[in-house]
Amino acid sequence: MTGPILLDLTHTSHTQARTGVQRVVRALHRELGARATPITFDPYRDGWRGLETWEQANLAGENATGKRGAQWPLAARWRGKLKRLAGSGLAPIEKNAAGFLTAEIFSARVGARVPQAFPRVAVFHDAIALRFPELTPSGTVGRFPAYLRELLTFDGVAAVSEDSRDALVDYWAWLGASNPPPVVAIPLGVDAIASAPEVAGAEVIVLSVGTLEGRKNHLSLFAAAESLWARGEKFQLRVVGSVQAETGQAALVRLRSLQAAGWPLRYDGALPDAEVAAAYAESTFTVYPSFVEGFGLPIIESLARGRPCICSGHGALGELSRQGGCIPLESVDTASLAGAIGALIRSPADRARLSAEARARIFKSWGSYAEQLTEWMGQLK
């Protein structure tokens, strides 16, 4: 490809959240480097522009928060409005750009203003809002059908897994869409990390990383842990992740009740990346109880550190778990989770076997992911 890629950072440059989407966007920004021109849609100026200093600083920040929404300082809002009213024009978008790339789940306003002069590619994460609306924030459910139709205007879509690809293609077929853009599955990467050594003779720590929200199924995990503690199993359950305000409150209430009852349940909330990495290193194994994912970054982040993972064996999670290092479950209900967790607690030999399987796997780096994605973009007409 010649010329820079215009990389959409509209939401991620205005939030400190570390959801899966933000992890992907930040990784692409880091790995593409000088090959990309970071841009944002400024709703106050009503157009695309390059990032300002405060946005660049926010993007580089390491502090994780539970706030997913975009944060715009008052001064930035007024600056955009004044420039718009003054008719001073918008910051020019690169005329020699090789393409436009977004891994954001963009708004209708942004989707209507995607540049048209060069190949446009979107990263597609999942169709969970359609498949599990009861576990998804209502605003996302209402917006999602239009978002999937807007993806039809792109020149190509890169899904993060085969399962996500199939879901999008099937939905477009159901719509009766004619001449849809090509959709390819390009699985995500993982940060370059050294496999953590085993923690011998220490307390068993079962780690679960992921936002507290309906589809992540923490209620079943907490019920499974309580049943094991009641039977005398000795382990700490450590939970890392922010709370989704609409669908995660029941899990948070349950978590607090278990803590109040004196069970060994530690909740850290959202953590910076370095502290999440430390949590993996301190863990014995991990549990990812989610019903459904577009990919499942916490699974490969666990396996890349040699930590076995218990998770669903279906969909995108099945794509990851079947390759070794995991206990893939037919169902992630309370009984199944309790059985798998208890079995690993009681069997150091099984933990060692799964850990060896995990360490034997080869994981794609974020740099390789960016290369695959841009190479495919270059093939689009």
C-alpha angles and dihedrals in degrees: 000000000000123000126020126301114240103232116202111225097160097133104020094055088059102048139058092208117127101205119148092266092052090047091056094045093048091047091052091048091051097044099042091051112158091003089073135058108213112223137175135197106240107208092193094053090035098227149063122287141157120273120278122224095263091052092050090051091049091050091052094047119118099201114109121209135178093239111107096176123100114261118211118181114230092244091056091050093052092043091055093046093049093050090049093050092045090056090226091150131242127285104269118258112228107276093202095049117147094214150320120262128187128177091171124105090239130208125246090255092054093043091055091054101047108138112259104196100088141021112307121204130183128196109226116209108181149317095232093128088064098039098042107021091156089063096044131082109266094236091057091048091052094047099042104081091054091047091054090050091049089055087065088072092062123094093231142358125212111203118203094228141011089253092056091046092053092048092054095044091047092050092051090049089051089051089053091236112180121218097000118190119263116274121203129182112234109172117220128255135232133230116268103260138161116244107256118239119247116270100230123203094357131123114290107253117192110198128201118186120190144090115287100245137130100268094048088072098219091154090067091045092052092048090050092049092049092051090052094047090049089055091053102261112154115221142111120239111212119192124194124185145081124267122253101224099219104038104020104060096091090055092048092051091049091048092052092048091054091050091049089052089058100249116149097258118141121194119191101173116210114351135190114259094257092055092047088054090051090051090055091049092051094048128096094210138333138240124208104185097179118142094215140359138177089228119335110233095181089062096058091038087058095044093046087061092049094254116138116232133210112210146135117299094212136090119348090346089057089053088060101036099051092065094071143276095067141092101224112203127211087215131014094212123134097267094048093048092047092049094050095043093047092048093053093045090055097042118062087171092061091046090052092049093050091044090054090051090051093049090050093058121097114222127201114243123229087248091058090047091053090048093051092048096049092043089055091046089055091058094058118101 
